[in-house]
Amino acid sequence: MKTTRGSRPIAAALMLAAAFATVIGDAAFAEGRPAKELFGGMALPAKAAPSPYGSYAKGCIAGAVAIPTDGPTWQAMRLSRNRRWGHPQMIALLERFSRDAVQLGWGSGILIGDISQPRGGPMLSGHASHQIGLDADIWFTPKPVNPLSPQQREDMPFTSLLEKNKFLTVDRRLWTDTHARIVVQAASYPQVERIFVNPAIKKKLCDTWTGDRSALGKIRPIYGHDAHFHIRMRCPDGASGCKPQAAVPPGDGCDKSLAWWFTKEPWAAPKKDPNAKPAPKPRAMQVSDLPKACAMVLDAGGPSSELEATYQAQGGGMPTAASAFVAPVAAADSSFEIPAVVPVPAARPAGW
């Protein structure tokens, strides 16, 4: 069929519209299945420029890359979960931190827990966050000299740093100055927005840290996090679809917001009204509840293999938008908008 020069833009527009309609149609077909099942079932990332969409607890990521399972100063744990995917800047940060941790005396490196799923999104189990490739868990156990086997990485238990029979008390037999140094080191990077630790660990740092306290305010108390700590990066520059969290309040965080965790309120069971009707079963999050871009991320094509999508270090530098992929043509289209999303939960002191 012969095509005139003037008809080419129209044809291209129709093709793009058809592709977009297909994505929306596929997402509508999937409506009813929880988003965690759809994102949790993806084995490989969306082949696109690295782009986080939405908030840390309600979003997805295109163009994620995997950290290698083994490196000179790290090992990835729980490989069967397939959660070692993240934004290239997060992966580069973890590689850099692993080297710095060794210099601080943290064994032969770090053990890396969950980062994100290949396309982010809600998980089948575990986290509410870790959805946009900018969160990562680091074990409070150094990487051993002899590398762990895949089975050991699955079976190795977590070690809590808290005393078993005392309320919110760090076990002095387990806690060392090196624990403090690596947590503060992680908080010191300018691209890190928050570090989450157990309230008892935050208090231990408040009471004992004698070095520079300028990064201490980034270290926030939260439930759990007694066997690992959580690194959260800020939204990368230029990532317009990424929903930032509110800024950390000024100061070192060793204030009333920390004291609140040592009251009964955070740990008390919610009061039940005996006359109240049973609450309806919570509705599972759907793809339509996420930013609109996540439907396209879910339907996008992927790489040919995991190896193709594994991050390659770039001389220790921090990439700005580098990834294993070349952005597809559709990635530059602006025919959909990213709706506002609200981080959860809200029932905590300001700046959690």
C-alpha positions, 0 to 999 in steps of 0.5 A: 500500500502506498503511503504519502509523506503527510500520512506518516505522522498520522499513522505513527499517532494511530500506532501509538494510540493503539499501543496505549489502548492495548496497555489499558485493555490488558490492565483492565483485563487484569483488574480483579487480580491483586496488584501484588500478584501481577508485580510479584509474578514478573521475573524480569524488569521493564526494558526502559529508561530507569524511572520510578513512579509513585511513592515508596509504598505505592508505585513501581519502577521501569528500567530496574537493574539487578545487583550481581548476586556476589561481589568483592564486598557484598552478597545478596541474600534470599535469592529465591525472592527475586528482590535484588532489583533497583534503580541504577543509582541505588545499586551503585550506592550499595556497591559504594557502601559495601566498600566503605563498610569494609574500610570501617571494619565490617567484616568482608562486606555487607549482606544485602536483603530485599531491594525491590521486585523487577518492576517494583510494585506491591509484594506478595509478602513482607514490605509495604514499601520497597516499591520504586527501587529506592529502598534496600535492607542491609543485614546487621551481620557482616559478610563472612570471609567464606562466601555463603552458598545459595542454600545458606543465603536462604536458611541463615537466620536473622540475628536481633540486636535486642535483648529478648527479655527487656523492652527496647534494649540493645544487647550490649553483647552484640552491639559494637562501635562498628555497628554504629559507624556503618549506620551513620556512614549509610546516613552520610551519603547526600542521596540517602534520605532516611535510614530506618532502625529499631527505636532502641538502636536509634536511642543507642546512637543518640546516647553514645555517638560522639562523632559528627551528628549532622546525619543522625537526624536521617536515622529514623526509629520504626517498628522491627528493624532490629536485625537489619537497617533500611536505606531509603534514597531520595527521588533521583533528579529529573524523576518527575513521576517519583513522589518524594517523602516529606523532608526530615525535620531539623535536628538529630532526632533524639527528641520527643519523636523518639521518646514516643516510641518508649511509651505504651502508645505505639505498642498498645492494641487498638481498642475494640468497640463491642457494639461495632459491626465487623469491618469489611475485609480490606480490598486488595490493591489493584493496578488501577490504584497505582500511578497510571504509568504502572499499567504500562510498566507491567505490560512493557517488554523485558530483556532477553535474560537476567544477565542483560539486566544486571548492573555493571559498575562504572568505575565507582561513579554514580550514574545519572540515568544509566541502565542496562537498557535503551529507552523505547520510543514510547517512553518519551510519550506524554499521553498519560499523566502521573496522578498524585499519590500519598505515602502511607502510613500517616499515624506516626510522629512527624518526620518518621 
